[in-house]
Amino acid sequence: MATEILMPALSPTMEEGTLSKWLKKEGDEVKSGDIIAEIETDKATMEFEAVDEGVLGKILIPEGTSGVKVNTPIAVLVEEGESVDATPAPKAEAPKAEAAKEAPKAEAAPAAVAAPKADGKRIFASPLARRIAAEKGLDLTAVKGSGPHGRIVKSDVEAAQAAPKAAPAAAAPAPAAAPAAAAPQGMSAATVAKMYEGRAYEEVTLDGMRRTIAARLTEAKQTIPHFYLRREVKLDALLAFRADLNKKLAARGVKLSVNDFIIKACALALQQVPDANAVWAGDRILKMKASDVAVAVAIEGGLFTPVLQDAESKSLSKLSAQMKDLAKRARDRKLAPHEYQGGSFAISNLGMFGIDSFDAVINPPHGAILAVGAGVKKPVVGADDQIEVATVMSMTLSVDHRVIDGALGAELLAAIVENLENPLAMLA
């Protein structure tokens, strides 16, 4: 019996991807666990493993096709000697950007047609559908699936969550207006192009990463009530301590950066001010136990925020080695989703590029992000009221007011400053 191979959801946020390369060709034997294709998500290129066995009877989506929606048939797997005459027909529809944009609305209607198959208490649903359901507090057993074989997909969950809101009261239409409010995204491409008619320019098509960055950060600035706290840190003690440590660690091939100390200082501060170690979860706040710190890494065409888990309990040398590894694989786009998703707090350091100070945009669902500027020599008033020269670094903490109030944010930033100005204490 022919089996459709569907475009997988390789991360909880993936809605579509690019089928970069087929590693099997039509007629090849496929075993469970074989790598059959490479798929580019919004962040990385990942290998796709087969879960069934058979012969690759027909490839429906050619390599290089972008905008392929999750759960779209991309190939057909058949048994030995089986004909592939009756293959599915959605080949031409899947890659179209127009179809991709309209798909959520079009799928909402048949959401109640087929009930999801269950094996005992098991519910068949895509990872994205499960995540949305968890965020909205929906019971998946009450949701009917419209995907292949009754699988619950994103549109089913969105349709299910809209239904309860329509019934309670006349005020219910207000939420329905929310999507319309999100629609304005500035001038259309055609309008902008017309403004520059006759002027020379190069048009750069947005890849999946750039589209995701644009969507997430637009959402962040529109929906997160940011406020900003600023402090300066005297770095002289830290720089002297770092130089001494690096001399002693040179034989082991370890060289600590100022950024390693900043990561450690933030991780410890989140433990010292545990109420600030939190994320926004729609209708609740999740207070995290461990300090999982994300660090922004610039790559060609965008950025990653790999997450250092349990950073408070790791040595500086271990944090340094892990950060170097994550940064290298981020630039090669080889990070797995679990390595750049999660965390409660982020660091963005543009000081290494000579930027004195800046305000960073919070990466949801994080509660805060620390923007780190350059360390520069400045005249300061010393303990004896004498003017002296010190290396001073500016920091700005962007805070989600839904998660962290002003006084709590100030306490967190003070703890970060205290740790950086007394680096020896971070090793205690």
C-alpha positions as CSV (number, residue, x, y, z in Angstrom):
1,M,0.0,0.0,0.0
2,A,1.4,3.4,-1.0
3,T,2.3,5.7,1.9
4,E,2.6,9.5,1.7
5,I,5.8,11.0,3.2
6,L,4.8,14.4,4.6
7,M,6.8,17.5,5.2
8,P,7.8,17.2,8.8
9,A,7.7,19.8,11.6
10,L,11.3,19.8,12.6
11,S,10.8,22.3,15.3
12,P,7.8,23.5,17.4
13,T,7.6,26.8,15.5
14,M,8.1,25.4,12.0
15,E,5.2,26.1,9.6
16,E,7.0,25.7,6.3
17,G,10.4,24.8,5.0
18,T,12.6,24.4,2.0
19,L,13.3,21.0,0.6
20,S,17.0,21.6,0.0
21,K,18.2,18.2,-1.2
22,W,16.9,14.7,-1.8
23,L,19.4,12.0,-0.6
24,K,17.4,9.2,-2.2
25,K,16.1,9.0,-5.7
26,E,13.0,7.4,-7.2
27,G,13.3,3.6,-7.1
28,D,15.7,3.5,-4.1
29,E,15.0,1.2,-1.2
30,V,14.2,3.1,2.0
31,K,14.6,1.7,5.5
32,S,13.3,3.1,8.8
33,G,16.0,5.5,10.0
34,D,17.5,6.2,6.6
35,I,18.3,9.9,5.9
36,I,16.2,10.6,2.8
37,A,16.4,14.4,2.5
38,E,17.8,17.7,3.8
39,I,15.2,20.3,4.9
40,E,16.0,23.9,5.6
41,T,13.9,25.4,8.4
42,D,13.8,29.1,9.4
43,K,17.0,28.5,11.3
44,A,19.0,25.5,10.1
45,T,19.3,22.8,7.6
46,M,18.4,19.5,9.1
47,E,18.4,15.8,8.0
48,F,15.0,14.1,7.6
49,E,14.8,10.4,8.6
50,A,12.3,7.9,7.2
51,V,10.0,6.3,9.7
52,D,8.6,3.7,7.3
53,E,10.2,1.1,5.0
54,G,9.6,0.5,1.3
55,V,10.7,1.9,-2.1
56,L,10.7,5.6,-2.9
57,G,8.1,5.4,-5.6
58,K,7.7,9.0,-6.5
59,I,9.1,12.4,-5.5
60,L,6.3,15.0,-5.4
61,I,8.3,18.0,-4.3
62,P,11.6,18.6,-6.2
63,E,14.7,19.7,-4.3
64,G,15.1,23.4,-4.0
65,T,11.4,24.1,-3.5
66,S,10.7,26.7,-0.8
67,G,7.6,27.5,1.1
68,V,6.5,23.8,1.5
69,K,3.9,23.7,4.3
70,V,4.2,21.3,7.1
71,N,2.2,18.1,6.5
72,T,2.3,18.6,2.7
73,P,3.0,15.3,0.8
74,I,6.5,15.4,-0.5
75,A,7.0,11.9,-1.8
76,V,5.3,8.5,-2.0
77,L,6.7,5.3,-0.5
78,V,5.5,2.0,-2.0
79,E,6.0,-1.7,-1.4
80,E,8.3,-3.7,-3.6
81,G,6.6,-4.2,-7.0
82,E,3.7,-1.8,-6.2
83,S,2.5,0.7,-8.8
84,V,2.6,4.4,-8.1
85,D,0.0,5.4,-10.7
86,A,-2.4,6.6,-8.0
87,T,-0.2,9.2,-6.5
88,P,-1.5,12.2,-4.6
89,A,-2.0,15.4,-6.6
90,P,-1.0,18.3,-4.3
91,K,2.4,18.7,-6.0
92,A,1.7,22.0,-7.6
93,E,-0.1,23.5,-4.7
94,A,2.3,23.1,-1.9
95,P,5.1,25.5,-2.8
96,K,2.9,28.5,-3.7
97,A,3.3,31.4,-1.4
98,E,-0.3,32.4,-2.0
99,A,-1.7,29.0,-1.0
100,A,0.5,29.1,2.0
101,K,-0.9,32.4,3.2
102,E,-4.5,31.3,2.7
103,A,-4.1,27.8,4.0
104,P,-4.9,28.5,7.7
105,K,-8.2,30.2,6.7
106,A,-9.2,27.5,4.2
107,E,-8.4,24.6,6.6
108,A,-10.5,26.0,9.4
109,A,-13.8,24.9,7.8
110,P,-13.1,21.2,7.5
111,A,-11.6,21.0,11.0
112,A,-14.6,19.1,12.3
113,V,-14.7,16.5,9.5
114,A,-12.4,13.8,10.7
115,A,-11.7,12.9,14.3
116,P,-8.1,12.2,15.2
117,K,-7.1,8.5,15.5
118,A,-6.1,7.6,19.0
119,D,-4.3,4.5,20.3
120,G,-5.4,4.3,23.9
121,K,-4.8,7.8,25.2
122,R,-2.4,8.7,22.3
123,I,-3.4,11.7,20.2
124,F,-2.0,12.3,16.8
125,A,-1.1,15.9,16.5
126,S,1.8,18.0,15.0
127,P,4.3,19.5,17.4
128,L,3.2,23.0,16.5
129,A,-0.5,22.1,17.2
130,R,0.5,20.6,20.6
131,R,2.5,23.7,21.5
132,I,-0.4,26.1,20.6
133,A,-2.8,23.9,22.5
134,A,-0.6,23.9,25.6
135,E,-0.2,27.7,25.4
136,K,-4.0,28.2,25.1
137,G,-5.0,25.5,27.7
138,L,-6.9,23.5,25.1
139,D,-7.7,19.8,25.5
140,L,-6.6,18.0,22.4
141,T,-9.0,15.2,22.9
142,A,-11.8,17.6,22.2
143,V,-10.2,18.8,18.9
144,K,-11.1,17.2,15.6
145,G,-8.2,16.9,13.1
146,S,-8.3,17.7,9.4
147,G,-4.7,16.6,8.6
148,P,-3.7,13.3,7.0
149,H,-5.4,10.3,8.8
150,G,-7.2,12.7,11.1
151,R,-4.0,14.3,12.5
152,I,-4.5,17.5,14.4
153,V,-2.7,20.4,12.7
154,K,-2.3,24.1,13.5
155,S,-5.5,25.3,11.8
156,D,-7.5,22.8,13.9
157,V,-6.2,24.2,17.1
158,E,-6.7,27.8,16.0
159,A,-10.3,27.0,15.0
160,A,-11.0,25.2,18.3
161,Q,-9.7,28.1,20.4
162,A,-11.8,30.6,18.4
163,A,-15.0,28.7,19.0
164,P,-15.3,29.1,22.8
165,K,-14.7,32.8,22.6
166,A,-17.6,33.4,20.1
167,A,-20.3,32.1,22.5
168,P,-19.9,33.8,25.9
169,A,-21.0,37.3,25.2
170,A,-21.6,40.0,22.6
171,A,-18.2,41.3,23.4
172,A,-16.7,38.2,21.8
173,P,-16.4,39.8,18.4
174,A,-13.6,42.1,19.8
175,P,-11.0,39.3,19.7
176,A,-12.0,38.6,16.1
177,A,-10.7,42.0,15.2
178,A,-7.2,41.2,16.6
179,P,-6.0,39.6,13.4
180,A,-7.0,42.7,11.4
181,A,-5.0,44.8,13.8
182,A,-1.9,42.7,13.1
183,A,-2.4,43.1,9.4
184,P,-0.7,46.5,8.8
185,Q,2.9,45.7,8.0
186,G,3.9,48.9,6.4
187,M,3.7,49.7,2.7
188,S,3.4,46.8,0.2
189,A,6.3,45.8,-1.9
190,A,4.6,47.2,-5.0
191,T,4.1,50.6,-3.4
192,V,7.7,50.8,-2.2
193,A,9.0,49.7,-5.6
194,K,7.0,52.4,-7.3
195,M,8.5,55.0,-5.1
196,Y,12.0,54.1,-6.3
197,E,11.0,53.6,-9.9
198,G,13.9,54.8,-12.1
199,R,16.5,54.4,-9.3
200,A,19.0,51.5,-9.4
201,Y,18.7,48.9,-6.6
202,E,19.2,45.3,-5.9
203,E,16.2,43.2,-4.7
204,V,17.0,40.7,-2.0
205,T,14.5,37.9,-1.5
206,L,13.8,37.1,2.1
207,D,14.9,33.6,3.2
208,G,13.1,31.7,6.0
209,M,15.4,33.0,8.7
210,R,14.9,36.7,7.7
211,R,11.1,36.2,7.5
212,T,11.1,34.6,10.9
213,I,13.2,37.4,12.5
214,A,11.0,40.0,11.0
215,A,7.8,38.4,12.2
216,R,9.0,37.6,15.7
217,L,10.6,40.9,16.4
218,T,7.6,42.8,15.0
219,E,5.4,40.8,17.3
220,A,7.8,41.4,20.2
221,K,7.7,45.2,19.8
222,Q,4.0,45.3,19.2
223,T,2.9,43.0,22.0
224,I,5.6,43.2,24.7
225,P,5.5,46.2,27.0
226,H,9.2,46.9,27.1
227,F,10.9,49.2,29.6
228,Y,14.6,49.8,30.0
229,L,17.0,50.0,32.9
230,R,20.6,51.3,32.4
231,R,23.7,50.8,34.5
232,E,27.5,51.2,34.1
233,V,30.0,48.6,35.3
234,K,33.6,49.2,36.3
235,L,35.5,46.4,34.6
236,D,39.1,47.0,35.9
237,A,38.9,44.3,38.6
238,L,37.4,41.8,36.1
239,L,39.9,42.5,33.4
240,A,42.8,42.0,35.8
241,F,41.3,38.8,37.2
242,R,40.6,37.5,33.6
243,A,44.2,38.2,32.6
244,D,45.6,36.3,35.6
245,L,43.2,33.4,35.0
246,N,44.1,33.2,31.3
247,K,47.8,33.0,32.1
248,K,47.1,30.0,34.5
249,L,44.8,28.3,32.0
250,A,47.0,28.8,28.9
251,A,48.6,25.3,29.3
252,R,45.1,23.8,29.0
253,G,44.3,25.8,25.9
254,V,41.6,27.8,27.6
255,K,41.1,31.6,27.0
256,L,38.2,33.2,28.8
257,S,36.5,36.2,27.2
258,V,34.7,39.1,28.9
259,N,31.5,37.6,27.5
260,D,32.1,34.4,29.4
261,F,32.1,36.4,32.7
262,I,29.0,38.2,31.6
263,I,27.1,35.0,31.0
264,K,28.2,33.6,34.4
265,A,27.2,36.9,36.1
266,C,23.8,36.8,34.6
267,A,23.2,33.2,35.4
268,L,24.1,33.7,39.0
269,A,22.0,36.9,39.2
270,L,19.0,34.9,38.0
271,Q,19.5,32.6,41.0
272,Q,20.0,35.5,43.4
273,V,16.8,37.2,42.1
274,P,14.7,34.1,41.3
275,D,11.4,36.0,40.7
276,A,13.1,37.5,37.6
277,N,14.1,34.1,36.2
278,A,10.7,33.9,34.4
279,V,9.0,33.7,31.1
280,W,5.6,34.9,29.8
281,A,3.3,32.0,28.9
282,G,0.2,33.7,27.5
283,D,-2.1,33.6,30.5
284,R,0.5,32.8,33.2
285,I,4.2,33.3,34.2
286,L,6.5,30.3,34.4
287,K,9.3,30.7,37.0
288,M,12.3,28.7,36.0
289,K,14.5,26.8,38.4
290,A,17.7,26.7,36.4
291,S,19.5,29.6,34.7
292,D,19.2,28.9,31.0
293,V,20.9,31.9,29.3
294,A,20.6,32.6,25.6
295,V,23.4,34.5,23.8
296,A,22.8,36.2,20.5
297,V,25.3,35.1,17.8
298,A,25.4,37.0,14.5
299,I,25.6,34.9,11.4
300,E,25.4,35.8,7.7
301,G,21.8,36.9,7.0
302,G,20.5,36.8,10.6
303,L,21.2,35.6,14.1
304,F,20.9,32.7,16.4
305,T,20.4,32.7,20.2
306,P,21.9,29.4,21.3
307,V,21.0,28.5,24.9
308,L,23.5,27.6,27.6
309,Q,21.4,25.4,30.0
310,D,22.2,25.3,33.8
311,A,24.7,28.1,33.3
312,E,24.8,28.9,37.0
313,S,26.3,25.5,37.8
314,K,29.0,25.5,35.1
315,S,32.6,26.7,35.4
316,L,33.8,29.6,33.4
317,S,36.0,27.3,31.3
318,K,33.1,25.0,30.6
319,L,30.8,27.9,29.7
320,S,33.6,29.3,27.4
321,A,34.1,26.0,25.6
322,Q,30.3,25.4,25.2
323,M,29.7,28.9,23.9
324,K,32.5,28.6,21.3
325,D,31.1,25.3,20.1
326,L,27.5,26.7,19.9
327,A,28.7,29.8,18.1
328,K,30.6,27.8,15.5
329,R,27.7,25.5,14.8
330,A,25.3,28.5,14.7
331,R,27.4,30.1,11.9
332,D,27.4,26.8,10.1
333,R,23.6,26.5,10.7
334,K,24.1,23.1,12.3
335,L,22.3,23.7,15.6
336,A,19.4,21.4,16.6
337,P,16.2,23.2,17.6
338,H,16.6,22.3,21.3
339,E,19.9,24.2,21.3
340,Y,18.4,27.6,20.3
341,Q,14.9,27.4,21.8
342,G,14.0,28.0,25.4
343,G,15.8,29.9,28.1
344,S,14.4,32.7,30.2
345,F,17.0,35.4,29.6
346,A,19.2,36.6,26.8
347,I,22.4,38.5,26.3
348,S,23.2,40.6,23.2
349,N,26.8,41.9,23.2
350,L,27.6,44.6,20.5
351,G,30.4,46.0,22.6
352,M,32.9,43.9,20.6
353,F,31.8,45.9,17.5
354,G,32.5,49.2,19.2
355,I,28.9,50.1,20.2
356,D,28.8,52.1,23.4
357,S,25.2,51.4,24.3
358,F,21.9,50.2,22.7
359,D,18.5,48.8,23.5
360,A,17.8,45.2,22.6
361,V,14.4,43.7,21.7
362,I,13.1,40.9,23.9
363,N,13.0,37.5,22.3
364,P,9.6,36.0,23.4
365,P,8.8,34.3,25.7
366,H,11.9,35.6,27.6
367,G,11.3,38.0,30.5
368,A,14.4,40.2,29.8
369,I,17.4,40.7,27.6
370,L,20.7,42.4,28.5
371,A,22.3,44.7,25.9
372,V,26.1,45.0,26.5
373,G,28.1,47.9,25.2
374,A,31.9,48.4,24.9
375,G,34.2,48.9,27.8
376,V,35.8,52.3,27.4
377,K,38.2,54.3,29.6
378,K,36.5,57.2,31.4
379,P,37.2,59.6,34.2
380,V,35.3,58.5,37.4
381,V,35.2,59.7,41.0
382,G,37.1,57.2,43.1
383,A,36.5,56.1,46.7
384,D,38.6,59.0,48.1
385,D,36.7,61.5,45.9
386,Q,39.6,61.8,43.5
387,I,39.2,61.7,39.8
388,E,40.7,58.5,38.3
389,V,40.5,56.7,35.0
390,A,38.5,53.4,34.9
391,T,37.3,51.0,32.2
392,V,33.5,51.4,32.2
393,M,31.0,49.3,30.3
394,S,27.4,50.4,29.8
395,M,24.5,47.9,30.0
396,T,20.8,48.2,29.2
397,L,18.3,45.7,30.5
398,S,15.2,45.4,28.4
399,V,12.3,44.1,30.5
400,D,8.9,42.6,29.8
401,H,6.7,44.5,32.3
402,R,4.2,41.7,32.3
403,V,6.8,39.4,33.8
404,I,9.1,41.7,35.8
405,D,8.2,45.0,37.5
406,G,10.5,48.0,37.7
407,A,11.9,47.3,41.2
408,L,12.5,43.6,40.5
409,G,14.3,44.5,37.2
410,A,16.5,47.0,39.1
411,E,17.3,44.3,41.6
412,L,18.3,41.9,38.9
413,L,20.5,44.4,37.1
414,A,22.1,45.4,40.4
415,A,23.0,41.7,41.0
416,I,24.6,41.5,37.5
417,V,26.7,44.6,38.2
418,E,27.7,43.3,41.6
419,N,28.9,40.0,40.1
420,L,30.9,41.6,37.4
421,E,32.6,44.1,39.7
422,N,33.5,41.3,42.1
423,P,34.5,38.5,39.8
424,L,36.3,36.4,42.4
425,A,33.0,36.0,44.2
426,M,31.5,34.3,41.2
427,L,33.8,31.3,41.7
428,A,32.8,30.9,45.4
